[in-house]
């Protein structure tokens, strides 16, 4: 069954000298120097009002170039920016913006910060020594953005925050300031699928935890995932499932967490899976009107370890 593809944030109308994405956020664009004329003054005023923004926000997610590896293989890991599980760009490592970067393997927790790279591959040629499941997590610091009132209201609607969206839309503010942080996990295996790294709770402000081992599942079986917010089950939250099939097609399903913060999904298609949630709250902080926590969890599902599973073959780009 082909699942309905969800829509991201709608773009907003802007003057030609600004750039926006599906989030409706405005990024600064180079402006050509032109003589000032009376006819251009009103347009300039509109442009200056429109570009009072910070860089646009997309999903960030972790992508190893293979989810099924062998001892002695070298891991290559990408941090990807994009919408609806479609790559927009690579994100390099920036020490000032990444709070933690670690690998959980067996009983070991390894800090990878010193090995990270500010390049297309966040981690390159890391030797894998331990068989079984491996979990990598990345947490970023707080960043800021600025959206139009209508665009932010539409975004809140896509997340199921209908009352909050109405409050924004009927408010007096033309611009909405937001601050946000990201929490990312990816699960891959070496030699075999043994271990319980999949259900590790890392005590982040927002995180997704798998209650079942995805690498032991077969077609038609269910997998339970749980959303935690500040250590507690997040009830009534929207969780999006994205499945990228071989060749790059993306299939999307939307779930709502139950009283335990859990969702149940059926393993119905081979591919790379991403679970994603965005939690939003108003704030009285001086630097923002709203705070959001973005969390993603990527893993792979196949009926056989022989399935093609490289970064390139699933449409994310060239391998390194």
C-alpha positions as CSV (number, residue, x, y, z in Angstrom):
1,X,0.0,0.0,0.0
2,X,1.4,3.3,-1.0
3,X,1.2,5.7,1.9
4,X,0.3,9.4,1.7
5,X,3.2,11.8,1.5
6,X,3.0,14.5,4.2
7,X,3.5,18.1,3.4
8,X,6.1,20.3,5.1
9,X,5.8,23.9,6.0
10,X,4.4,26.0,3.1
11,X,6.6,28.7,1.7
12,X,5.6,32.3,2.0
13,X,5.6,35.0,-0.6
14,X,8.8,37.1,-0.5
15,X,10.5,39.7,-2.6
16,X,13.0,38.3,-5.2
17,X,16.0,39.1,-3.1
18,X,15.1,36.6,-0.4
19,X,15.1,32.8,-0.4
20,X,12.7,30.5,1.5
21,X,12.2,26.8,1.9
22,X,9.2,24.6,2.7
23,X,9.3,25.9,6.3
24,X,8.5,29.4,5.2
25,X,11.6,30.7,6.9
26,X,13.7,33.3,5.1
27,X,17.4,33.1,4.5
28,X,19.6,36.0,3.6
29,X,20.4,36.3,-0.1
30,X,22.9,38.5,-1.9
31,X,21.5,41.7,-3.1
32,X,22.8,43.6,-6.1
33,X,23.7,47.2,-5.6
34,X,21.3,49.5,-7.6
35,X,20.8,53.3,-7.6
36,X,18.2,54.5,-5.1
37,X,15.1,55.8,-6.8
38,X,11.8,57.0,-5.4
39,X,10.0,54.1,-7.0
40,X,12.3,51.6,-5.4
41,X,12.1,53.0,-1.8
42,X,8.7,51.2,-1.0
43,X,10.1,47.9,-2.3
44,X,13.3,48.3,-0.3
45,X,11.2,48.9,2.9
46,X,9.4,45.6,2.1
47,X,12.6,43.8,1.6
48,X,14.2,45.0,4.8
49,X,11.1,43.9,6.7
50,X,11.1,40.5,5.1
51,X,14.8,39.7,5.7
52,X,14.6,40.2,9.4
53,X,15.2,36.5,9.9
54,X,17.7,33.9,10.7
55,X,18.6,30.8,8.6
56,X,15.9,28.3,7.8
57,X,15.3,25.2,9.8
58,X,15.1,21.8,8.2
59,X,15.1,18.3,9.7
60,X,18.6,17.0,10.6
61,X,19.2,13.3,10.6
62,X,22.1,10.8,10.8
63,X,22.9,8.5,7.8
64,X,25.7,5.9,7.9
65,X,26.7,4.9,4.4
66,X,25.7,1.3,5.3
67,X,23.5,0.0,8.1
68,X,25.0,-3.6,7.9
69,X,28.7,-3.8,8.4
70,X,31.4,-6.3,9.4
71,X,34.2,-6.1,12.0
72,X,37.1,-4.3,10.5
73,X,34.9,-2.2,8.2
74,X,35.2,1.6,8.5
75,X,32.2,3.6,9.3
76,X,31.3,6.7,7.3
77,X,28.6,8.8,8.8
78,X,26.7,11.8,7.4
79,X,24.6,14.4,9.1
80,X,22.0,15.4,6.6
81,X,19.7,18.4,6.4
82,X,16.4,18.0,4.5
83,X,12.7,17.9,4.3
84,X,10.5,14.8,4.2
85,X,13.6,12.5,4.4
86,X,14.9,14.1,1.2
87,X,18.5,15.5,1.3
88,X,19.0,19.2,0.9
89,X,22.6,19.4,2.0
90,X,25.3,17.9,4.1
91,X,26.0,19.3,7.5
92,X,29.6,19.4,8.8
93,X,30.6,19.2,12.4
94,X,30.8,22.6,14.2
95,X,32.1,22.3,17.7
96,X,30.2,25.4,18.8
97,X,26.9,24.0,17.8
98,X,27.2,20.3,18.6
99,X,26.9,19.5,22.4
100,X,27.5,15.8,22.2
101,X,28.5,13.2,19.6
102,X,28.8,9.6,20.9
103,X,28.8,5.9,20.0
104,X,27.2,3.3,22.2
105,X,28.6,-0.2,21.4
106,X,28.1,-3.1,23.9
107,X,29.0,-1.7,27.3
108,X,31.1,1.1,25.8
109,X,30.2,4.7,25.3
110,X,32.8,6.4,23.1
111,X,33.0,10.2,22.6
112,X,33.5,10.8,18.9
113,X,33.8,14.6,19.2
114,X,37.5,14.7,18.6
115,X,37.2,12.6,15.4
116,X,34.4,14.6,13.8
117,X,35.0,16.5,10.6
118,X,33.6,19.8,9.2
119,X,33.1,18.2,5.8
120,X,30.6,16.2,3.7
121,X,31.1,13.2,5.9
122,X,30.8,14.0,9.6
123,X,32.7,10.9,10.5
124,X,35.1,9.2,8.1
125,X,36.7,5.8,8.2
126,X,36.0,5.0,11.9
127,X,37.1,1.4,12.5
128,X,34.4,-0.9,14.0
129,X,35.7,-3.4,16.5
130,X,32.6,-4.6,18.4
131,X,30.0,-7.0,16.9
132,X,26.3,-6.4,17.4
133,X,24.2,-3.2,17.5
134,X,25.8,0.2,17.5
135,X,23.9,3.5,18.3
136,X,25.2,6.9,17.5
137,X,23.7,10.0,18.9
138,X,24.2,13.7,18.2
139,X,22.8,16.6,20.2
140,X,23.0,20.2,19.0
141,X,23.0,23.5,21.0
142,X,20.2,26.1,20.7
143,X,19.8,28.0,17.5
144,X,17.3,30.7,16.5
145,X,15.0,31.4,13.6
146,X,12.4,34.0,12.6
147,X,9.2,33.2,10.6
148,X,6.1,35.1,9.3
149,X,3.0,34.7,11.5
150,X,1.1,32.8,8.8
151,X,3.9,30.4,8.0
152,X,4.5,29.5,11.6
153,X,0.8,29.0,12.1
154,X,0.7,26.7,9.2
155,X,3.7,24.8,10.5
156,X,2.0,24.3,13.9
157,X,-1.0,22.9,12.1
158,X,1.1,20.2,10.4
159,X,2.3,19.1,13.8
160,X,-1.2,18.9,15.3
161,X,-0.9,22.0,17.4
162,X,-4.2,23.5,16.1
163,X,-5.0,25.6,19.2
164,X,-1.5,27.1,19.3
165,X,-1.7,27.7,15.5
166,X,-4.9,29.7,15.9
167,X,-3.3,31.7,18.7
168,X,-0.4,32.6,16.4
169,X,-2.6,33.4,13.4
170,X,-4.9,35.7,15.3
171,X,-2.1,37.4,17.3
172,X,-0.7,40.9,16.8
173,X,2.8,39.8,15.9
174,X,3.9,39.9,12.3
175,X,7.0,37.9,12.9
176,X,7.5,34.9,15.3
177,X,10.8,34.2,16.9
178,X,11.7,30.6,17.7
179,X,14.7,28.9,19.3
180,X,15.3,25.2,18.8
181,X,17.6,22.2,19.4
182,X,18.0,18.9,17.7
183,X,18.4,15.3,19.0
184,X,19.5,12.6,16.5
185,X,20.0,8.9,16.7
186,X,21.0,6.2,14.2
187,X,21.1,2.4,14.7
188,X,23.3,0.1,12.7
189,X,24.7,-3.4,13.2
190,X,28.1,-5.1,12.9
191,X,28.3,-8.8,12.0
192,X,25.0,-9.5,13.8
193,X,21.9,-7.9,15.3
194,X,22.6,-8.8,18.9
195,X,22.3,-6.2,21.7
196,X,19.9,-3.7,23.2
197,X,21.4,-0.5,21.9
198,X,18.0,0.1,20.2
199,X,16.2,0.8,23.4
200,X,18.9,2.9,25.2
201,X,17.5,6.0,26.9
202,X,20.0,8.8,26.8
203,X,18.2,11.2,29.0
204,X,18.0,14.0,26.4
205,X,15.3,16.7,26.5
206,X,13.5,14.9,23.6
207,X,14.3,11.5,22.3
208,X,12.7,8.5,20.5
209,X,13.4,5.0,21.9
210,X,12.6,1.8,20.1
211,X,11.0,-0.8,22.3
212,X,11.7,-3.6,19.7
213,X,14.7,-4.6,17.7
214,X,14.1,-3.5,14.1
215,X,16.8,-5.9,12.8
216,X,15.0,-8.9,14.1
217,X,11.7,-8.0,12.4
218,X,10.1,-9.6,9.4
219,X,7.5,-8.4,6.9
220,X,4.1,-7.7,8.6
221,X,5.4,-7.6,12.1
222,X,4.9,-4.6,14.4
223,X,7.5,-2.4,16.0
224,X,6.8,-0.2,19.0
225,X,8.5,3.1,19.5
226,X,8.3,5.6,22.4
227,X,8.6,9.3,22.5
228,X,10.1,10.8,25.7
229,X,10.1,14.5,26.6
230,X,12.2,15.5,29.5
231,X,12.3,11.9,30.6
232,X,8.6,11.3,30.6
233,X,6.2,9.7,28.0
234,X,5.0,12.3,25.6
235,X,1.2,11.8,25.2
236,X,-0.7,13.0,22.1
237,X,2.3,14.0,20.1
238,X,2.6,13.6,16.3
239,X,5.3,11.2,15.2
240,X,6.1,11.0,11.5
241,X,7.4,7.8,9.9
242,X,9.4,8.2,6.7
243,X,10.5,5.2,4.7
244,X,13.0,5.7,1.9
245,X,12.9,2.8,-0.6
246,X,15.7,1.6,-2.9
247,X,15.9,4.3,-5.6
248,X,14.9,7.2,-3.3
249,X,11.1,7.2,-3.2
250,X,9.8,8.3,0.2
251,X,6.6,7.0,1.9
252,X,5.2,8.7,4.9
253,X,2.8,7.9,7.7
254,X,1.6,10.0,10.6
255,X,1.0,8.6,14.1
256,X,-0.2,10.0,17.4
257,X,1.4,8.8,20.7
258,X,-0.8,7.0,23.3
259,X,-0.8,7.5,27.0
260,X,2.5,5.7,27.2
261,X,4.0,8.0,24.6
262,X,4.1,5.0,22.2
263,X,3.2,4.3,18.6
264,X,3.0,1.0,16.8
265,X,4.1,0.7,13.2
266,X,4.0,-2.2,10.8
267,X,7.2,-3.3,9.0
268,X,5.6,-3.3,5.6
269,X,8.3,-2.0,3.3
270,X,12.1,-2.5,2.9
271,X,14.1,0.6,3.2
272,X,15.6,3.2,5.5
273,X,13.3,4.3,8.2
274,X,13.2,7.6,10.0
275,X,11.0,8.5,13.0
276,X,10.6,12.2,13.6
277,X,8.9,14.5,16.1
278,X,8.9,18.2,16.7
279,X,7.6,19.4,20.1
280,X,6.7,23.1,20.5
281,X,5.9,25.2,23.5
282,X,5.4,29.0,24.0
283,X,8.1,30.7,26.1
284,X,8.5,33.9,28.1
285,X,12.2,34.0,27.3
286,X,13.3,37.3,25.9
287,X,15.1,35.8,22.9
288,X,12.1,33.8,21.5
289,X,8.3,33.5,21.4
290,X,8.4,29.7,21.0
291,X,10.8,26.8,21.7
292,X,10.9,23.6,19.7
293,X,12.7,20.3,20.2
294,X,13.5,18.3,17.0
295,X,14.2,14.6,17.3
296,X,14.9,11.9,14.7
297,X,15.9,8.2,14.7
298,X,17.1,6.4,11.6
299,X,17.5,2.6,11.0
300,X,17.1,0.1,8.2
301,X,14.7,-2.7,7.6
302,X,15.0,-5.6,5.2
303,X,14.1,-9.2,4.9
304,X,17.7,-10.1,4.3
305,X,21.1,-8.6,5.2
306,X,21.9,-8.9,1.5
307,X,19.7,-6.0,0.6
308,X,21.5,-3.0,-1.0
309,X,21.8,-0.5,1.7
310,X,24.4,2.1,0.7
311,X,24.0,5.9,1.0
312,X,24.1,6.3,-2.7
313,X,21.7,3.5,-3.7
314,X,19.0,5.0,-1.5
315,X,19.3,8.4,-3.2
316,X,21.2,10.4,-0.6
317,X,24.2,11.1,-2.8
318,X,27.7,9.7,-3.6
319,X,29.6,7.6,-1.2
320,X,32.9,8.9,0.1
